[in-house]
Amino acid sequence: MPQLTPPATFDVHFLLFAPGLNEAWFFRAARTYWITFRPVVYSMSVPDDLALVGYAVEKQKVVAVTLIMRRDTAFVVRSAFTSRYPDVFFDPLVYDAADDLALTLDGRARLGQRFGVPTPPPAIEPTRTPGPIMPSS
């Protein structure tokens, strides 16, 4: 089962385009989102083209993936991803038109919500209490 809440901090965020989505989807729909959040972007050539995600996971990185799919490929692509990486935060977006996707991604960028919901704040580390100051001799 994929993580349901976004990680407070992560090492890498991928923005994947499922097979069948061409460069126009990126330039028309995801440009503002990319400028705002700078995820690593790549287009999958086949539904299980997840080598780059696998590399990050193998390096024990905290990984978040926003995966853009069309309705006709969503089931296969989603299944390929979730079966291989159940512990990776998964942010699925299913759209059949780049203009519709742009509304969602532009809204996320405008609100500063990388995953469509507020990202939890990072854990606050306790402050060290300084010891007494020793006079110099």
Secondary structure as UniProt FT lines:
FT   STRAND          12..17
FT   TURN            19..20
FT   HELIX           23..24
FT   HELIX           25..30
FT   HELIX           31..37
FT   STRAND          40..43
FT   TURN            47..48
FT   HELIX           51..58
FT   TURN            59..60
FT   STRAND          63..69
FT   HELIX           71..84
FT   TURN            86..87
FT   STRAND          89..94
FT   HELIX           98..111
FT   TURN            114..115
//
